[in-house]
Amino acid sequence: MKILIIGSDGFIGSNCVAYFTKKGANIWTASLALPTLPTHTRLEAQNTNFDVLFQQEKYDFCINASGSANVGLSFENPAKDFELNVQNVHKMLIAIRQYNPKCGFINFSSAAVYGNPKQLPVIETARVSPLSPYGFHKLQSEHLLTEYHKFFGIHTCSLRVFSAYGMGLKKQIFWDLYQKSLENQHIELFGTGKESRDFIFIDDLLQVLDLVINKSNFEGECVNVASGVETKIKEVVTTFYNLLDPAINFSFSGKVKIGDPNNWQASIQQLQQMGFEPQYTIIQGLQKYIEWLKKLP
């Protein structure tokens, strides 16, 4: 099996490379980094040309792990977020249609498309109402994948990832908690602590990708990628600091970040029908993540 991973130096992308290489797949990569292997292509940060990727090789699957996952940036620079999360996806689809129409295309969308769901757990057919340009752009990318399957027969699947974490992640809540702990023993956090998320450990996310490649219909569908467990932010912060350094104390400011939802929990019935069963609880996942953090220089 030949797989192209775009955004191969990022958190999810780099873990995909390691996982599918170990599984014996023939891996090709593309990112902003300079090539060190003949199977790697360097992409330009702006006005990116994806044609060359599909002109030079034919792939069974392409996993797009590139783009922006910064809600705040999408408010500051919506044009940039649109380019990274919509325009580039469209360019990939155009290139696949022209040069490699049998390639299965997997794009990482986001739970941000849901906004604040009216009912939990949220199912894939629930009403979508994004709270940020980022969420709207991820929704637009989903529509593109559906369009290219419906009208051009391209095999596509959108993965609505909830709160993914694990080794290699250097942003978002757990990385921020770690960085703040290096400077202070008392940490002030946004929100009230009553907000909730559905966290999925990177090893479980990779299991999902494997199942999707082997069992998804690739008919433009959207699939929730999560553990199916709702965890309050106060609870997960307490767990994190108990594992990292119990001497640290924290409080919540009550201030809300623009674009942040209140509560998330995913229905994972679609994944379970493919055979998915999460292997990591939040405690087990955080233990592995903290072990990785402590080894950083």
N, C-alpha and C positions, 0 to 999 in steps of 0.2 A: 504494500500500500504506500502510495506516495502522497505526502501531506505538505502543503505550504502553510507556514505560520507567519502571518503579517503582524508586526509588533512583537517580534520574538525576544526583545530585550526587556519588555515590561514584566510586571508581576505575574499576570496570568500567562502571557506569551512564553516567558522563560521556563515556567513550570510545565507548560505544554510540550516544549521542546524536550525537556528531560524525560517526561513521562512517556511520550510516544516513541522516542528513541529507544528507551528501555524495552518497550513493547515490540521493537523490531521493525518499526515503520521507517520508510525512506523519507527523511525530513529535509525540507528546504525552508530557508528563513529569509525574512526581509524586515529591515528596521532602519533607523537613522544612523546606526553604528557602521563604522568602516568594516569591510569584509575581512574575515580571517580564514574563511573556508570558501571553496569554489561554489558551494551550495547556498551562499549568502549573498543577497543583493542589498546594496545601500540605497535607501529612498531619500529623496529631497524632502525637507520639512514643509516647503510650500510648493504649490502647483505640482503636486506629486504625480508622476507618470507611473501607472500600474501596468500598462500594456506590456512592458518588457518582461514582467514576471511570467505572463502567460504565453508570450511569444516563444520564450526559450525552452519551456518545459510544459508537459501536460500532467496535471495532478488529479488524483482521485477526490481529494478534499482540500478546501482552503478554509483555514480558521482565521478570522480577522479579530485579533486581540489588540489592534491599534486604536487610536482615537483619544478623546479626552474624557475623563471621569471626574471633572471638577465643576460642581454646581455653581460655586462662586464665580469662577471664570466665565461661565456662560452668561452671567448677568453683566460682568465687566466688558466682555468682548464676545457678544453673541455671534458675530460674523465668523470669528475664529472657531468657535465651538461648532457652528454649522459646517464649516469646511472639513473639520476633522471627523465629525460624527455622521454627516449626511453626504456631503459632496464627494468625499473620498470613497464612501461605500458605493455610491452611484458609479464612480469611475471603475471600481473593482468589478461591479456587475456588468458594465459595458465591456470590459476586457474579457471577462469570462464568457460572455455571450459570443464575442467575436472569435476568440482563440481557443477556448477550452469549455465548450457548452455542456460537457458531461460531468464537469467538476461540481461536487457538492459544496455549497457555500454556507458556512456557519458564521453568523455575526453576533457579537455580544451586545445585546440591548440592556435594559435596566429596569428594575422595579420602579424607577422614577416615573415611568409612563403612567402608573396608577395614581400618583398624587396621594391624597388621603382616602383610602378605600372606605366605602360605606359599610362594608361587612368583612370580617375576618373569619377564617383565612380567605385570602383573595384568590379567585380562580382566573384562568387566562381569558375567559369571556366576560369578565367584569368590565364595567365602565372605566375608561381611561380618562384621567384629568390631571395632566402634569402640572407641577407647581413652579417649574423653572424652564428657561430656554433649553437647558440640557435635556430635561424630560421630553419636551416637545421634539427635539432633534432626534432622540432615540426612537420616538414613535414614528417620525418620518422615515427613519432608516428601516423600520419594520415594514412600513407600507411599500418601500422600494423592493424589499425582498419578496413580498407577496406579489407585487406587480410583475416582477421579472419571472416569477414562476408561472403566474396565470397567463401572461401574454406571450412569453418567450420560452417557456418550458425549462427554465433554469432551476436546478434543485437547490432550494434554500431553506434555512431554518434560523429563526431568531431566538436567542436565549435571554430571557429576562432574569438577569442575575440580581439577587438581593444583596446582602452584605457579606461579600467574600473577604476572607482574611487568611493569613498564613505566611510561611517563610518567603521572604523576598518583598513583602509589602512595606513600603516606606512612605505611606500617607494614610489618611483617614484615622478613625478613632483610636485604634490600639497603638499605632505609631505615634500619634499625638500624645497619648497618655504616657508612653515611654519617654518621649523627648521632654515633656514637662517634668517628669520625675527626676531627670538629670539636673534640674535647676532648682527645684523647690521640694519641700516636704509637704506643703499644702497646695493643693491643686484646685483651681476654680474652673468649672466647666459650663458650657452653654446648656440651656434647657432646664428642666425640672428634675430629670432622672426618671420620670414616669413614662417618657417616650419608650418605644420598643422597636426592635429590629429582628429580622430573621437572619441569623448568621450561618454561613456555610464555610467550612474549612476547605482550603485549597485542594487537599487530597480527595475530598468528596466531590468537589467541582470537576476534577479530572476524571473521576469515575463517571460523572454525568456526560462529559464529552465523549468518552468511549462508548457509552450506551447510545447516545444520539447518533454517532457515526454509524453504528451497527444496526440501530432499530428505528430511527426516525423516518418518517415518510418523505421528508424534504419537499413538502408541498407548500412552502411559504408560511408554515405554522409558527406560533410563538409558544415557548415552553418556559414555565417558571423554574428557576434554578435556586434552590434554597434547602434548608433542613426541614422545614415545616414546623419549626419550633419558634414561638414568640418569646423573646427575652427582654426584660426591662433594662434600660440603660444603666440605672443605678445598680442593678444586680450584676451586670457584666463588668462594670467599672470596679465594683467591690471584689469580684472574682479575680480580675486582672491584677489589682494591687496586692491582694492577699498572696498571689503567686509570685509577684515581682518583689515587693517590699512592703510587708504589713505595717511598717512605721508610717507610711504615707497616708495622709488623710485628704479628703476632697469635699467639695461642696458644689452646688449648682446655683448659677447666677439668676436663672429664670429668663435670661435673654434668649430669644429664638433666632437662629440663623435663617436668613431668607432662603426659601426653596426647600427647607427641611420638612419632611412629613412627620406626623405624630406617631402613628403605630403601623407596623407591618408584620404580617404573618402570611406566608404563602401556602396555598394548596399545592401539594406536589403529587397529586394523583396521576398526572400524565407521566411523570418520571417513574413512579412506583409501578405503573403498568409496563414500563420498559425493564423493570427489575431493579430499580434504584432503592438502596437502603443506606442511609447515612451511617458512616463508620465512626464518626467523631462527635462527642458531646462538646458543648462550648468549653467545658473545663479541660477536656483532653486536647482540644485544638489550641487553646491558649497556653497550655503547658508546653506544647511543641514550639509554638511561636516565641514564647519567652526564652526557651532554650536557645533558639536561633538568635534572638536579640542579644543575649549575654555573650555570644561568641563574636559579635561585631567588633571591629577595631575601634 
